[in-house]
Amino acid sequence: MQKKDNFVELRKAMEENASNIENLVFSGGGAKCVCYLGVIKVLDDVGVLKKIQRLAGSSTGSIAAAMLAVGCDSTELDKFFIKEEVNDLLQDCTAGKLGLIPNLFIKFGWNPGSKLLDAMRKIFEEKSGKPDLTFMELYRLKEVELCVVATNLTTSVVEYCHPKTTPDMSIALAVKASCSSPGLVQPVELEKGGIVEYLVDGGLISNFPVHCFDGWFLSMKREHSFFHHLETMQGPFEGFNEKTLGVIPFAATEFSSLSQNAQRYMKRRPRPKTKLAETNGKAVDKVLKVQNERQQAFEAGKRLLAALKDADLNRDGTISLEEFRKTFVQEGRLSDDDGKLLFGPDFDVHKVFDLIDEDTSGELTIDEFLSFMQRKGISYHAMLLGGCSNSYIDGFTGYLNVAFRTLQRWSDRIFSKPGDEERVLPICTDYIQTMDSNLDKEDKLFAVKLGIESTAEYLKEKVNKTGGGNAVIL
């Protein structure tokens, strides 16, 4: 944990550099979201939390956003997230597995999600006296804007539940909708003008709504009313709000799909001695080892490809054995290290041609090179299109993790903007993954510690960038 004196120093530095963070957005992330407790502790200690005017969250992130908006402090959030298992609150079918098929066909979801709804209603009743506190009531009571992101299956769009768009909607119901994974939890049904609309997990198409306070769409200013904008061609989220801080957790197994900025926050810490750390930790270490080997092979493959391009002396798109020998045997364009990475410890440059030349035609083509690299676990086509090399899928839970991660990865790109990395705080939760349940207290405290350390590091960098180079030592 960071020492309190360090936070005092950071707080002073942020005040001197006039920290402009006013909007806080939490990504979805299931069990990984426990790390938000650490984020909130640091933001509170350095004086940022009291300046927050707008909060937003998707899926599990909407719980943290709603609790902060209604006035819960870090101690109350600790009590909820450490004591409760959010995934268990959503898995409350009294008939167990026997209720799966009938509930899916009749109610479009296995579990009612009533436990989560009841838990949120209880919190709102304690803090406001109204279990079904609405977005507009909260806005008038606390002067805080809350946005809970859900997916509207009826209209096939993101549903931004907010005092401007859904003023009379129960916040507890919106949070339940935002956490209702299709099939696993029954959707929230709302009737609008005689039409039933089904709201489900916000993470389905907007897991990280860092854009939601950009532009005019959720602005409460008079000049940004729908009346003034519905007939214009101006996009609802145009522009870039520099006052927004978005927080997104990622497991170590998601490393290969991350930006360079996020990868900087992936640091190994001693894990607690828990069952989850042991089982997931072994799988994580295996995945990271494979990914590291593939990354090295990818870089070696790029160098090999550059050499093959140079070897195509007559520029006909294929490489003859004679061209290959001139470039690789005579000129030595393939290093021993790259050769061993790609072709094994017994690498022999004279045999490389035959290993790539699948059809034994005596000529190498780009398709044969790509096919060879695919056998090494590296898909250049996928990487060129913005994907990752290959995801590790271990069992049904691993399959679900990868399926949801793929969907979220591409849906979030719809809303991504240049410069987003400056307002995004990534937190690596190591072995803790989205679908995990039954976390021990030590697992949760480990995630909280990771949240504290990453947030302190992010804020330190932010101050150093805006403070003219006056470093903050943490």
C-alpha positions in Angstrom: 0.0 0.0 0.0 1.1 3.6 -0.6 2.0 5.5 2.4 -0.3 8.2 3.6 2.5 10.8 3.4 2.8 10.1 -0.3 -0.9 10.8 -0.8 -0.5 14.1 1.1 2.3 15.1 -1.3 0.2 14.0 -4.3 -2.8 15.9 -3.1 -0.8 19.1 -2.7 0.7 18.6 -6.2 -2.7 18.1 -7.7 -4.1 21.2 -6.0 -1.2 23.3 -7.2 -1.7 22.1 -10.8 -5.5 22.6 -10.6 -6.7 19.1 -11.3 -9.6 19.3 -13.7 -11.1 15.8 -13.2 -14.9 16.3 -12.8 -16.3 13.2 -14.5 -15.7 9.7 -13.4 -16.6 6.7 -15.6 -16.3 3.0 -14.6 -16.0 0.2 -17.1 -17.7 -3.2 -16.7 -15.6 -6.0 -15.6 -17.4 -8.4 -13.3 -15.2 -9.7 -10.5 -12.3 -7.4 -11.6 -14.3 -4.4 -10.5 -13.3 -5.0 -6.9 -10.2 -3.0 -7.8 -12.4 0.2 -8.0 -12.3 0.3 -4.2 -8.6 1.1 -4.4 -9.3 3.7 -7.1 -11.9 5.4 -5.0 -9.7 5.4 -1.9 -6.9 7.3 -3.7 -9.3 9.7 -5.4 -10.8 10.5 -2.0 -7.4 10.9 -0.3 -6.1 13.3 -2.9 -9.2 15.5 -3.0 -10.5 14.5 -6.5 -13.6 12.6 -5.4 -15.3 15.6 -3.8 -15.0 17.5 -7.1 -16.8 14.8 -9.1 -20.0 16.2 -10.7 -20.9 13.4 -13.1 -20.6 9.7 -12.7 -21.2 6.8 -15.2 -20.8 3.1 -15.3 -21.6 0.1 -17.4 -22.4 -3.4 -16.1 -20.7 -4.0 -12.7 -19.2 -0.5 -13.0 -22.6 1.0 -12.8 -22.9 -0.3 -9.2 -19.8 1.7 -8.1 -21.0 4.8 -10.0 -24.5 4.6 -8.5 -23.3 4.1 -4.9 -20.9 7.0 -5.2 -23.6 9.2 -6.7 -26.1 8.6 -3.9 -23.5 9.5 -1.3 -21.8 6.2 -0.2 -18.3 6.8 1.1 -15.3 4.5 0.5 -16.1 2.6 3.8 -19.6 1.8 2.6 -18.3 0.6 -0.8 -15.8 -1.5 1.0 -18.5 -3.1 3.0 -20.6 -3.9 0.0 -17.9 -5.2 -2.4 -15.9 -7.1 0.2 -18.9 -8.6 1.9 -21.0 -9.3 -1.2 -20.1 -11.4 -4.2 -21.6 -9.4 -7.1 -21.8 -12.4 -9.4 -23.6 -14.3 -6.7 -26.2 -11.5 -6.4 -27.0 -12.1 -10.1 -27.2 -15.9 -9.8 -30.3 -16.3 -7.7 -32.6 -18.8 -9.5 -34.3 -20.7 -6.6 -34.7 -23.7 -8.8 -31.0 -23.9 -9.6 -30.2 -25.8 -12.8 -33.7 -27.1 -13.1 -34.9 -23.5 -13.8 -32.4 -22.9 -16.6 -34.5 -24.1 -19.6 -38.0 -22.9 -18.6 -36.6 -19.5 -17.5 -34.7 -19.0 -20.7 -37.7 -19.8 -22.9 -40.3 -17.9 -20.7 -38.4 -15.0 -19.2 -35.4 -14.9 -21.5 -32.9 -15.4 -18.7 -31.9 -18.1 -16.1 -31.7 -15.8 -13.0 -34.2 -13.1 -12.0 -31.4 -10.8 -10.6 -33.7 -9.9 -7.8 -31.0 -10.1 -5.1 -29.0 -7.3 -6.8 -32.1 -5.2 -7.3 -33.1 -5.6 -3.7 -29.5 -4.8 -2.5 -29.5 -1.5 -4.6 -33.0 -0.5 -3.4 -31.8 -1.0 0.2 -28.8 1.3 -0.4 -30.9 4.0 -2.0 -33.5 3.8 0.8 -30.7 4.2 3.5 -29.1 7.2 1.7 -32.2 9.0 0.4 -35.3 7.5 2.0 -36.4 6.3 -1.4 -35.7 2.7 -2.5 -36.8 3.6 -6.1 -34.9 6.9 -6.3 -35.0 8.2 -9.9 -32.3 9.8 -11.9 -33.9 13.3 -11.7 -34.6 12.9 -8.0 -30.9 12.1 -7.4 -29.9 15.1 -9.6 -32.0 17.5 -7.5 -31.0 15.9 -4.2 -27.2 15.7 -4.7 -26.6 17.9 -7.8 -24.8 15.0 -9.3 -25.4 13.5 -12.8 -25.5 9.8 -13.0 -25.4 7.8 -16.2 -26.1 4.0 -16.1 -25.4 2.4 -19.4 -27.5 -0.5 -20.6 -28.2 -2.2 -24.0 -31.7 -1.8 -25.5 -32.4 -5.0 -27.5 -35.7 -3.6 -28.8 -34.1 -0.5 -30.4 -30.6 -2.1 -30.9 -28.8 0.9 -29.3 -27.0 1.9 -26.2 -29.5 3.1 -23.5 -28.0 6.0 -21.6 -30.0 6.1 -18.4 -29.6 9.7 -17.1 -31.7 12.6 -15.6 -31.9 14.0 -19.2 -32.9 10.9 -21.0 -34.7 8.8 -18.3 -35.6 11.2 -15.5 -38.3 9.1 -13.9 -36.6 5.7 -14.1 -35.6 3.9 -10.9 -31.8 3.9 -10.6 -31.9 0.5 -8.9 -33.7 -0.9 -11.9 -31.3 0.7 -14.3 -28.3 -0.9 -12.5 -30.0 -4.3 -12.5 -30.5 -3.9 -16.3 -26.9 -2.8 -16.9 -25.7 -6.0 -15.1 -28.1 -8.4 -16.8 -25.9 -10.6 -19.0 -28.1 -12.0 -21.8 -29.2 -15.6 -21.0 -27.7 -15.5 -17.5 -29.9 -12.8 -16.0 -33.5 -11.9 -17.1 -33.8 -8.6 -18.9 -35.5 -5.5 -17.5 -38.8 -4.9 -19.3 -40.0 -1.3 -19.8 -43.2 -0.3 -21.6 -42.9 2.9 -23.7 -45.9 4.0 -25.7 -47.4 0.5 -25.7 -44.1 -1.1 -26.8 -42.1 -3.4 -24.5 -38.4 -2.6 -24.5 -35.9 -5.1 -23.2 -32.8 -3.7 -21.4 -29.8 -5.9 -20.8 -26.1 -5.7 -19.9 -24.5 -2.4 -20.9 -21.2 -4.3 -21.5 -22.8 -6.0 -24.5 -22.2 -2.9 -26.8 -20.7 -0.3 -24.6 -18.6 -1.8 -21.8 -16.5 1.3 -21.3 -18.6 4.4 -22.0 -15.7 6.9 -21.5 -17.3 9.0 -24.2 -20.7 9.5 -22.5 -20.0 13.0 -21.2 -18.6 14.2 -24.6 -20.7 16.5 -26.7 -24.3 17.7 -26.1 -26.3 14.5 -25.7 -26.1 14.2 -21.9 -25.4 17.9 -21.2 -28.0 19.4 -18.8 -27.3 22.9 -20.2 -30.4 24.7 -21.6 -28.7 25.2 -25.0 -28.1 21.5 -25.3 -31.7 20.4 -25.0 -33.0 17.8 -27.4 -35.3 20.5 -28.8 -32.3 22.4 -30.1 -30.4 19.4 -31.5 -32.7 16.8 -32.9 -33.0 18.5 -36.2 -29.3 19.2 -36.6 -26.7 16.9 -38.1 -24.3 17.3 -35.1 -23.2 14.0 -33.6 -24.4 13.5 -30.0 -20.9 12.8 -28.6 -18.8 15.0 -30.8 -15.8 16.7 -29.1 -13.6 15.5 -26.3 -14.2 16.2 -22.6 -10.8 16.5 -20.9 -12.4 16.5 -17.5 -13.3 12.8 -17.8 -11.4 10.1 -16.1 -12.3 6.6 -17.3 -11.2 3.5 -15.3 -11.0 0.1 -16.9 -9.7 -3.2 -15.3 -8.0 -5.9 -17.3 -6.8 -9.4 -16.4 -3.3 -10.5 -17.2 -4.7 -12.9 -19.9 -6.1 -9.9 -21.8 -2.5 -8.5 -22.2 -2.2 -9.1 -26.0 -5.3 -7.1 -26.8 -4.3 -4.0 -24.9 -2.8 -0.7 -26.1 0.8 0.1 -25.3 -0.4 2.6 -22.6 -2.4 -0.1 -20.8 0.5 -2.6 -21.1 2.7 -0.3 -19.0 0.4 -0.9 -16.0 0.8 -4.6 -16.1 3.3 -5.3 -13.3 3.7 -8.5 -11.4 3.0 -8.4 -7.7 3.2 -11.2 -5.1 -0.1 -13.1 -5.1 -2.0 -14.1 -2.0 -2.1 -17.7 -1.0 -5.7 -18.4 -2.1 -7.4 -21.1 -4.1 -8.2 -18.7 -6.9 -4.7 -17.3 -7.0 -3.3 -20.8 -7.3 -5.6 -22.2 -10.0 -6.0 -19.0 -12.1 -2.4 -18.0 -11.4 -1.0 -21.2 -13.1 -3.2 -20.6 -16.1 -2.2 -16.9 -16.3 1.5 -17.8 -16.1 1.1 -20.3 -18.9 -0.7 -17.8 -21.1 1.8 -15.1 -20.5 4.7 -17.5 -21.3 3.0 -18.5 -24.6 2.2 -14.8 -25.4 5.7 -13.7 -24.7 7.1 -16.5 -27.0 4.6 -15.5 -29.7 5.5 -11.8 -29.4 9.2 -12.6 -29.8 8.3 -14.9 -32.8 6.1 -12.1 -34.2 9.0 -9.6 -34.2 11.4 -12.2 -35.6 8.8 -13.0 -38.3 8.6 -9.3 -39.3 12.4 -9.3 -39.7 12.2 -12.5 -41.8 9.4 -11.0 -43.9 11.5 -7.9 -44.6 14.4 -10.1 -45.6 12.2 -12.2 -47.9 10.9 -9.0 -49.5 14.5 -8.0 -50.3 15.2 -11.5 -51.6 12.6 -11.1 -54.3 15.1 -9.6 -56.7 13.0 -9.7 -59.8 9.9 -8.4 -57.9 7.6 -11.1 -59.2 6.0 -11.8 -55.8 7.7 -15.2 -55.3 11.2 -16.1 -54.1 13.2 -18.7 -55.9 15.7 -21.0 -54.2 18.5 -19.1 -55.9 17.2 -15.7 -54.6 16.8 -17.2 -51.2 20.3 -18.6 -51.0 21.8 -15.2 -52.1 20.0 -13.3 -49.4 20.0 -15.8 -46.5 23.1 -18.0 -47.1 25.5 -15.6 -48.7 24.4 -12.4 -47.0 23.3 -13.9 -43.7 20.1 -12.0 -43.3 18.6 -14.4 -40.8 20.3 -14.2 -37.4 20.9 -17.2 -35.2 18.5 -15.9 -32.5 15.7 -15.3 -35.0 16.3 -18.6 -36.7 16.1 -20.5 -33.4 12.9 -18.7 -32.4 11.2 -19.5 -35.7 12.7 -22.9 -36.6 13.8 -24.4 -33.4 17.2 -25.0 -31.6 18.5 -27.1 -34.4 17.9 -24.3 -37.0 19.8 -24.7 -40.2 19.5 -21.9 -42.7 19.8 -24.4 -45.6 16.6 -26.1 -44.5 14.5 -23.0 -44.0 13.4 -22.8 -47.6 11.9 -26.3 -47.4 10.1 -25.6 -44.1 8.2 -22.7 -45.6 7.7 -24.1 -49.1 4.6 -26.1 -48.3 3.7 -27.1 -51.9 7.4 -28.0 -52.7 7.1 -25.9 -55.8 10.6 -24.5 -55.5 9.3 -21.0 -54.9 8.1 -19.2 -51.7 5.0 -17.1 -51.7 3.5 -14.7 -49.1 0.7 -17.1 -48.5 3.2 -19.8 -47.5 4.9 -17.4 -45.2 1.6 -16.5 -43.5 0.7 -20.2 -43.3 4.0 -20.9 -41.6 3.6 -18.2 -39.1 0.0 -19.3 -38.4 1.4 -22.7 -37.4 3.6 -20.8 -34.9 0.4 -19.4 -33.4 0.7 -16.0 -35.0 -2.1 -14.7 -37.2 -0.8 -11.6 -39.2 -4.2 -11.2 -40.8 -5.9 -10.9 -37.3 -3.2 -8.5 -36.0 -3.5 -6.3 -39.1 -7.2 -6.0 -38.5 -6.7 -4.9 -34.9 -7.1 -8.3 -33.2 -4.7 -10.3 -31.1 -2.7 -13.3 -32.2 -4.6 -16.1 -30.5 -6.6 -16.1 -27.3 -6.1 -18.9 -24.8 -9.4 -20.8 -24.3 -9.4 -23.2 -21.4 -12.8 -24.8 -20.8 -16.3 -23.3 -20.9 -15.6 -20.4 -18.6 -12.6 -19.5 -20.7 -14.7 -19.6 -23.8 -17.3 -17.2 -22.2 -14.5 -14.9 -21.1 -13.1 -14.7 -24.6 -16.5 -14.4 -26.3 -17.5 -11.4 -24.1 -14.1 -9.9 -24.4 -14.2 -10.1 -28.2 -17.6 -8.5 -28.3 -16.6 -5.7 -25.9 -13.3 -5.1 -27.6 -14.9 -4.3 -30.9 -18.0 -2.5 -29.6 -15.9 -0.1 -27.5 -13.9 0.8 -30.7 -17.0 2.3 -32.1 -16.8 5.1 -29.4 -13.0 5.3 -29.1 -11.4 8.6 -30.0 -7.8 9.9 -30.5 -6.5 11.0 -27.1 -8.6 8.6 -25.0 -5.4 7.1 -23.5 -4.8 10.4 -21.7 -8.0 10.1 -19.8 -8.0 6.4 -19.2 -6.7 4.6 -16.1 -6.1 0.9 -16.8 -5.7 -1.5 -13.9 -4.3 -5.0 -14.2 -6.1 -7.4 -11.9 -3.6 -10.2 -12.7 -5.3 -13.6 -12.1 -8.8 -12.1 -11.3 -11.0 -12.4 -14.3 -14.5 -11.2 -15.2 -16.5 -14.4 -14.7 -14.7 -15.4 -11.4 -16.9 -16.0 -8.3 -16.2 -17.0 -4.7 -13.2 -14.7 -4.3 -11.6 -14.9 -0.9 -11.2 -11.7 1.1 -7.5 -11.9 0.4 -8.2 -12.0 -3.4 -10.4 -8.8 -3.0 -7.8 -7.0 -0.9 -5.2 -7.9 -3.5 -7.4 -6.3 -6.2 -7.9 -3.2 -4.0 -4.1 -2.9 -3.6 -3.6 -3.1 -7.4 -6.2 -0.3 -7.8 -4.4 1.9 -5.2 -1.0 1.5 -6.8 -2.2 2.0 -10.4 -4.3 5.1 -9.5 -1.4 6.7 -7.6 0.9 6.0 -10.6 -1.6 7.5 -13.1 -2.2 10.6 -11.1 1.6 11.1 -10.5 2.1 11.0 -14.3 -0.8 13.3 -14.9 0.6 15.9 -12.4 4.1 15.6 -13.9 2.8 16.3 -17.4 0.7 19.3 -16.4 3.0 20.7 -13.7 5.9 21.7 -15.9 8.1 18.7 -15.0 7.9 19.1 -11.2 8.1 15.4 -10.3 6.0 13.8 -7.6 7.9 11.0 -5.9 5.8 8.0 -4.9 
